[in-house]
């Protein structure tokens, strides 16, 4: 049978080594999947696939061993899962547009992890709604704290949770647990002066380690949510690199606007002759330069007063 491979991949199915056999790919925004969907996934794997499921590095899943002729049936069967995940679609029962922008992945965040500074899944789903469907090659990852369990610095956009620690000196008993921990596990941003703890804002990375170590609750997280946005990390065949700090102490709305502005920047500068009409965003930034990129993406962005934008980035 003739196979339209471009249409197949756009419909969230994978090209495999065996002709006529494909694999269903479903992204899981923010990495959170209700177990009620397991029954559907199992049914498709047992009755249309080879009885296995592969968990991808981008927090999606693949069901391999599906005959191409069964794609329409599988699309109908997987529709409740797509709706349950609240994935953007062009039309029901047709899968979804999958090429280009990758699943927005996230660590488990503060729903579970004591180190998490924000709800990573909720923010990931907000980004998902804003950017999908889209055919440009962009990767976004969210991590709840500076431990970076999701490896956010290997993505085009890494969103690292921060908090501005709030200190209640009257609760402090001078045990220095926070000072010692910050020195050993973070950036030595805390010191002990006149029987009280002093925080160096310039050294503080907003990790929240001091909050977890204080036995009396003298340190608490700030009500406002802050983030560190790192950009243009990548793996791949050539010039792999770690994402560098773009803006520290940024807010959620500004990050979302920057990501949307980046898609406009890509539209303006992408190499139209790139293979398959796709070019990794990092190579576009390399070609135009950081200053041009920064000018584009900060249009109409109202940064918090405490936000710090990197004047230069050298990868």
Secondary structure, DSSP 8 states (H G I E B T S, - for coil): ----HHHHHHTTEEE-SSTTEEEEEEE-GGG---GGGHHHHHHHHHHTS-S--EE-TTSEEEEEEEEGGGHHHHHHHHHHHHHHHT---SSTTS----SSS---EE--GGGT-TT--S-HHHHHHHHHHHH-S--S---EEEESSTT-TT-GGGSSEEEEEE---EE-GGG-----HHHHHHHHHS---EEEETTEEEE-TTT-----HHHHH-SS--EE--SS-EEEEEE--B-SSS--B--EEEEEEE-HHHHHHHHHHHHHHHHHH--TTSGGG---HHHHHHHH-HHHHHHHHTTT----TT-EE-S----
